[in-house]
Amino acid sequence: MKMETRSGAATILLVSILSACTSPDTPANSASIENSCINPTEIAKQTIVSDQEIRFELRNGEVWVNKLPRVCPGLKFQQGFTWEVSGTLVCSNQQRITVKDEGTPCQLGEFTRQPKAS
């Protein structure tokens, strides 16, 4: 399924909601979880911080940052990307994005959950 996003306004096709794909014995306070996943239908807002970092704010208030393994030329300038999601989750190190209007393909890196603001 093809999904297109722009910072501040995400156009997302509806998909089934699944629970997290991490193992149940993962510590809840762990800020970084290997193979962590987010459900793209739960993204309320995204911010492209740089050519190597995207911040996703979910409807439940969680904030996840994806640090790409390499610089993705044009990502910050274009402020948008497309992605094709297989299944219902986007997991660490398993998703490619394509920079809007440039066509540059880039690999997403690890998702890191940010601590809740106090």
HELIX and SHEET records of a PDB file:
HELIX    1   1 PRO A   40  GLU A   42  5                                   3    
HELIX    2   2 LEU A   75  GLN A   78  1                                   4    
SHEET    1   A 5 ALA A   9  THR A  11  0                                        
SHEET    2   A 5 LYS A   2  ARG A   6 -1                                        
SHEET    3   A 5 GLY A  80  GLU A  84 -1                                        
SHEET    4   A 5 ARG A  96  VAL A  99 -1                                        
SHEET    5   A 5 PRO A 105  GLN A 107 -1                                        
SHEET    1   B 2 CYS A  37  ILE A  38  0                                        
SHEET    2   B 2 VAL A  90  CYS A  91 -1                                        
SHEET    1   C 4 ILE A  43  SER A  50  0                                        
SHEET    2   C 4 GLU A  53  LEU A  58 -1                                        
SHEET    3   C 4 VAL A  63  LYS A  67 -1                                        
SHEET    4   C 4 GLU A 110  ARG A 113 -1                                        
END                                                                             
